[in-house]
Amino acid sequence: MFDGGFEVLDLLRIGIDIALVWYVLYKLIMLIRGTKAIQLLKGIFVVLGIWFLSSESILDLRTVNWLMWQAITWGFLGIIILFQPELRRALEQLGRGSFFARNTTSEEELLTRNIEAIVKSCNYMAKRRIGALITIERETPMGDYVETGIPINGRLTNELLTNIFIPNTPLHDGAVILKNEQIVAAACYLPLSENPFISKELGTRHRAAMGISEVTDALTIVVSEETGQISCTKNGELHRDLDQEKLIEMLKQELDFTSKTPMAKSWNWRGKKNG
């Protein structure tokens, strides 16, 4: 049935062999992700690429090829020295049996953690009448509005989000834009709504929140400086005077967790599909 005498067991063994190698490589990449080792790994690939291109069959750069071959020959010892912390960590995890364990942090836990940070920050500012404008990017890109503000690119936390809106600080005016579990930018300018039916008692923050909800699918939270009320806009609709429970319920209903790539876990705010 198969050329060369391959049998089903042979194909199964080859499949298991390849799957194990790929899984170990995946775990190693996840282990060194975010460390200085990833930069060293890129350097290794550069050396291998130069060595391949300078070979006799391609560019025939003999001196360059010899130098790259020497780097590769002695590089094994250098890798052990340079990657010593990462190798030790991998061996420790292998000894504990956690190297092949799955990540226990679920999508729901990450979503809950970030919603909790937003709600805590809003409640803190509402009690102290600190005005705030928080926009959460969903499907519609908001790069044009991000460029109008000051880049932050910091992990979303209650403390950082609250500190941005403290009065008389350089970033407290304008909107904060959230994306992927990050505070992307602060002091951003949002388009004001020209809807004539908006209540006259609403200020610039509410009009900006309505304006961005009319041109994007973003979810925007407003904390009133005058009344301390928390409001939320979506799809051109304004939901006023939300307490903690209502705000949490709305965020859970409107936001969803998604993993962008199989190699790197990251969460992204996304509107749930109707129906």
N, C-alpha and C positions, 0 to 999 in steps of 0.2 A: 504493500500500500504506500509506503514511504520510500523514497530513493535512499540508497546507502544503508539500508538495513535499520533505519530509525523505527523505533516502536513507540507506543504511547507512553510507556514509562520513561523512555529517554527524553521525549519532549517535555514531560512533566518535570523531570529532574532539571532540565535546562531552564524551564520557566521559573522554578523555585530558586535556582541559582541566580538568575538575573534579578528577580524580585528582591532577594535578600541584599544583593549588592546595591541596588537603587535605594532600598530602605535605609541601609547603613549610611549611604552618602547623604540622604535627606536628613537623617538625624544629626550628622556631623555639621551640615550647613546650618541647621536650626541651632546647634550648640554654639557655633562661632558667630552667628548673626548678631550684629550690634557691637562686636568687639573689634579690637585692632587687628585680630587675626584675619578678618575678611579682606583687609587691605593687603596683607601679606599674601593671601591666596591669589588676589588679582595680580600681584607682581609675579607670582610663579607662572600664571597663565601667560603673562607677557613674555617671560623668558622662553617658555616652551614655544610660543608663536614665532619669536624671532629665530629660534633654533630651527624650526621647521621651514621657515621661508628662506633661510640662508643655506639650506642643504644643497647638495650638488645637483639634485634633480630639478630645483626651482631657480634660485638666483645664483647659486654657486659662489657664495661669499665665504671663502674657506676660513679666513681669519676670524670673522664673526662667528661662524659655525663652531670653530674650535673653542672660542671663548665661552659660548653658550653651553657647549658640551661639558666643559670643565665646571661651569656653574651648576649644571644638572648633576654631574658626577659627585661633587662635594656638597651639593645642596641638601642631600638627605640628612646629613649631620646637622646642617644649619637649620633645617626644618624642625628637628627634634629640639634644638635649643630655643628657637624663636617661638615655637608653639607649645612650649613646656607647660604653661598654665592651662591651656585648653586641653592638651592631652591628659594631664593629671585629672582635670575635671571629668573628662570622658571616662577614664578608668574608674574614678570614684563612683560615677553614676552606674557604670557597668557592674561594679561590685555590689551596689545597693539594689540592682535590678531595676533602676528607674530609667536606664538608657532606652529601653524599648517600651516604656510606659507612655500612654497617651496623655496629652495635655488635659488636665482635669477641669480647667477653667472653661465653662460652657459659654455659649453665645449669650444665653439669657443672663448669666451672672455679669458679663461685661456690660450688657445693655442696662441692667439694673444699677450697676455701679455708676455709670455716667449719668443716668437719669437722676440718681440720688444726689450727685454733685451739683447738677443744675438746680434741682428743687431746693436744696439746702442754701445755695447761694441766693436764690430768688427770695426765699423766706427771710434770710438775714437782712437783705437790702430793703425788703418791704417793711419790716418792723422799724427800720431806721430812716425810712423815707429817702432812700438812695435810688436815684433814677438809673434804669438800666435798659439796654436794648440788645437782645441776644438772638441772633439769626442762625438757624441750623440748616446747612445745605443738604439737599436731598438729591433728586435726579438732575435738576437743572444746574449746570456749572455756574459758579459765582465768581469766577476769576476777575471779571471786570470790576466788581465791587471790592474784592480783596485788595486789588491794586491801589484803591483810594485810601487805604488805611496803613497802619504800621504792622509789619510782619511780627508775629509772635512765635508760631510753630511750637507751642508748648503743650504738654499733656494736660488734658482737661481735669482740673481739680476744683473743688469748692473754694479753696483758699485763693488760687490764682484768679479764678473768674470774679470773685468778690473784690479782690484787690484792684482789679482793672477799673472798676466803677467808683472807687472811693473819690469823693469830690476834691477838686483842686489838684488832681494828679494829671500828668500829660495825656493819659489815654482815656479819661473818663467820658469825654464827649464822643458821640458817634456810636456805631454798632460793633459788637463783637461777632465774628463769624466762626462757627464751629464746623469741623469736617473730620470724619474718620476718628474720633476720639482725640482730636486736637483742637486747641484754640489757634486758628490759623492767623487771624489778624484782629486788631482792635482799632478803634477810632475810624471806622469805615463809614463812608457816606452812602446812604440808601435813598432811592427816589421817593419823593413825597407823593402821596395819593392826591389826585385832583377830584376825587369823588365828592360831589356837592352834598351828599346825604350823610357824611360823617358829622357827628355831633361837634358843635362849636367848642364844647368844653374840653375836647381832646387836644393835646399838645402836639409838638413836632415829633416826639418819639412814636406816638400812636399813628400819626400820618405816614411816617417812614415805614413802620411795620406793615401798615395796610398797602403802601406803595410797592414794597418788595413782594408781598403776597399776591399782588395783581400781575406781576411780570414773571414770577418764578413760582416753583412749588415749595419754596422754603417755608419752614415753620419758624415763626418769630415770637419771642416772649418779651413783653414790656412790663417793667416795674415803674409805676407812676411815682414821680418825685413829690407830687402834691398830696396824693391820697394814700400812697403805699399799696394800691391795688395791683394785682398781677393780672395781665391780660395776655391773650395769645391770638395770633392771626394765622390764617391758612386759606389759600385759594380765594382771597378777597373777602374773607369773613373775619369778623372781630368777635372774640369770646372774652367778655369782661368779668372782672371780679372773681377770679379763680382761687379757691383755697388749695391747700396742699394736696388733698385727696384728688380733687378735680384735675389739678395740673399733672399729677402723676398718671392718672388715668388717660388723659389726652396724649401725653408723651408716649406711653406704652401703646396706645392705639395707632398713633400716626408714624411711629418710628419702628424700624426693623433692623435686625442685625444681619450682616452679610459678610462672608469671607471672600475677598477679592481674588486671591490666588491660593493654590494648594500648598505653596511653599512658604508663604508668609501670612500669618493670621493678622487681620486688621478689621476693625468694625467700621461700618459706614451707615449713616442715617439714610433711610430709604422709605418713601411713602408706601404703605400697604395698598395693594390693589383692591379696588372695590369688587365685591362679589366673590 
